[in-house]
Amino acid sequence: MSAASAPDVTAGAVTIEPATRADLPAIVSILARETMFGVRDSADPADFPAYERAFDDIAADPRATLYVARLDGRVVGTFQLVFFRALLRHGTLLAHAEAVQVDPDVRGKGVGGAMMDFAIAEARRRGAGSLQLASNKLRADAHRFYERAGFEKRLDGFKIDLVGH
């Protein structure tokens, strides 16, 4: 993927690295286990071609990288980093973390912290002026986690769904 030259970061037994196509079933399994807002992702093999197409698009985009977190070699977390240039702040490069998910079975074991430490370090390494992410307002536990990781709650976001499920 686009950040293949980025060094791996290891925090304890947690390793963060760019995802490969072979990681896709484990990533989709983690995404499908998140049901706080209903079923939005599916580990059904019939749905897998859509995830493969998305993975290929992400892999082809030099501004985006999909990462996995491994604990003792097993994929237990995932997130995507996207970099884009804005006119604000004299044309600064911005970083956005998307789809940050940790396998519910290993939450509280440092996986999320290792992922955010890596994301912050990678955004700095690539010269981003800031790293932002969005988290649903109902995710109080996630908000506390992000604040402990050094993020500040500064923005109110708005969203409109443009396609049905």
C-alpha positions as CSV (number, residue, x, y, z in Angstrom):
1,M,0.0,0.0,0.0
2,S,1.0,3.6,-0.2
3,A,2.8,3.8,3.2
4,A,4.8,0.6,2.6
5,S,8.0,2.6,3.4
6,A,6.6,3.6,6.8
7,P,8.2,1.7,9.7
8,D,6.2,-0.8,11.7
9,V,5.5,0.3,15.2
10,T,5.5,-2.3,18.0
11,A,4.0,-1.6,21.4
12,G,4.3,-4.7,23.5
13,A,2.9,-7.5,21.4
14,V,0.8,-5.2,19.2
15,T,2.3,-4.5,15.7
16,I,0.8,-2.1,13.2
17,E,1.4,-2.5,9.5
18,P,-0.3,-1.9,6.2
19,A,-3.0,-4.4,5.5
20,T,-2.6,-7.0,2.7
21,R,-5.4,-8.7,0.7
22,A,-4.8,-11.8,2.9
23,D,-5.9,-9.7,5.9
24,L,-9.2,-8.8,4.4
25,P,-11.3,-11.7,5.9
26,A,-10.1,-10.8,9.4
27,I,-10.7,-7.1,8.8
28,V,-14.3,-7.7,7.5
29,S,-14.9,-10.0,10.5
30,I,-14.0,-7.2,12.9
31,L,-16.1,-4.7,11.1
32,A,-19.1,-7.0,11.0
33,R,-19.0,-7.5,14.8
34,E,-19.7,-3.8,15.3
35,T,-23.5,-3.6,15.6
36,M,-24.1,-0.6,17.9
37,F,-25.9,1.1,15.0
38,G,-27.5,-2.0,13.4
39,V,-25.9,-4.3,10.9
40,R,-23.8,-2.3,8.5
41,D,-21.1,-4.8,7.5
42,S,-21.3,-8.4,6.8
43,A,-18.9,-11.4,6.9
44,D,-21.2,-13.3,4.5
45,P,-19.0,-14.6,1.7
46,A,-21.6,-13.3,-0.8
47,D,-20.8,-9.8,0.3
48,F,-17.0,-10.2,0.0
49,P,-16.6,-8.9,-3.6
50,A,-17.7,-5.5,-2.4
51,Y,-15.0,-5.5,0.2
52,E,-12.4,-6.7,-2.3
53,R,-13.3,-3.8,-4.7
54,A,-13.0,-1.3,-1.9
55,F,-9.7,-2.8,-0.7
56,D,-8.3,-2.5,-4.3
57,D,-9.4,1.1,-4.5
58,I,-7.8,2.0,-1.2
59,A,-4.6,0.1,-2.2
60,A,-4.4,2.1,-5.5
61,D,-4.8,5.5,-3.8
62,P,-1.4,7.0,-2.7
63,R,-3.3,9.2,-0.2
64,A,-4.9,6.3,1.7
65,T,-3.6,3.3,3.6
66,L,-5.5,0.6,5.4
67,Y,-3.7,-0.7,8.4
68,V,-4.1,-3.8,10.7
69,A,-3.1,-4.3,14.3
70,R,-1.7,-7.7,15.1
71,L,-1.6,-9.2,18.6
72,D,0.6,-12.3,18.7
73,G,0.3,-12.4,14.9
74,R,-3.5,-12.3,14.7
75,V,-5.4,-9.3,13.1
76,V,-7.2,-7.7,16.0
77,G,-7.8,-4.1,14.8
78,T,-7.9,-2.0,11.8
79,F,-8.0,1.7,10.7
80,Q,-7.5,3.7,7.6
81,L,-5.4,6.8,7.2
82,V,-6.3,9.3,4.5
83,F,-4.1,12.4,3.7
84,F,-5.5,15.4,1.8
85,R,-4.4,18.9,1.1
86,A,-6.6,21.9,2.2
87,L,-6.4,25.6,1.4
88,L,-6.8,26.5,5.0
89,R,-3.8,27.1,7.1
90,H,-1.7,28.0,4.0
91,G,-2.4,24.8,2.2
92,T,-1.7,22.4,5.0
93,L,-1.7,18.6,4.7
94,L,-4.4,17.1,6.8
95,A,-4.7,13.5,8.0
96,H,-8.0,11.7,8.8
97,A,-8.4,8.3,10.6
98,E,-11.4,6.3,9.4
99,A,-13.0,3.1,10.4
100,V,-11.0,2.6,13.6
101,Q,-12.1,-0.7,15.0
102,V,-10.7,-3.2,17.6
103,D,-11.9,-6.7,18.0
104,P,-14.2,-6.6,21.0
105,D,-12.4,-9.7,22.5
106,V,-9.2,-7.8,22.9
107,R,-10.4,-4.3,23.9
108,G,-8.5,-3.0,26.9
109,K,-5.2,-4.7,25.9
110,G,-3.5,-1.8,24.3
111,V,-4.5,-2.4,20.7
112,G,-6.4,0.8,20.2
113,G,-3.6,2.8,21.9
114,A,-1.0,1.3,19.7
115,M,-3.1,2.1,16.6
116,M,-3.6,5.7,17.6
117,D,0.1,6.1,18.5
118,F,1.0,4.8,15.1
119,A,-1.6,7.0,13.3
120,I,-0.2,10.1,15.1
121,A,3.4,9.2,14.4
122,E,2.6,8.5,10.7
123,A,0.7,11.7,10.3
124,R,3.7,13.6,11.8
125,R,6.1,11.7,9.6
126,R,4.2,12.6,6.5
127,G,4.0,16.3,7.5
128,A,0.3,16.6,8.3
129,G,-0.7,19.7,10.3
130,S,-3.3,17.7,12.2
131,L,-5.0,14.3,12.5
132,Q,-8.7,14.2,12.9
133,L,-11.3,11.5,13.2
134,A,-15.0,11.3,13.7
135,S,-16.8,9.2,16.3
136,N,-20.5,8.8,16.7
137,K,-21.8,11.0,19.5
138,L,-23.3,7.9,21.2
139,R,-19.9,6.2,21.6
140,A,-19.0,7.6,25.1
141,D,-16.4,4.9,25.7
142,A,-14.7,5.7,22.4
143,H,-14.7,9.4,23.2
144,R,-12.9,8.8,26.5
145,F,-10.4,6.6,24.8
146,Y,-9.6,9.2,22.1
147,E,-9.2,11.9,24.7
148,R,-6.8,9.7,26.7
149,A,-4.9,9.2,23.4
150,G,-4.5,13.0,23.1
151,F,-7.3,14.0,20.9
152,E,-9.4,17.0,21.8
153,K,-13.1,17.2,21.2
154,R,-13.3,20.4,19.1
155,L,-15.7,19.8,16.3
156,D,-19.4,19.1,15.8
157,G,-19.8,17.1,12.7
158,F,-22.7,16.6,10.3
159,K,-23.5,13.7,8.1
160,I,-26.1,12.8,5.5
161,D,-26.5,9.2,4.3
162,L,-26.7,9.3,0.5
163,V,-27.3,5.6,-0.2
164,G,-29.5,2.9,1.4
165,H,-28.1,-0.3,2.7
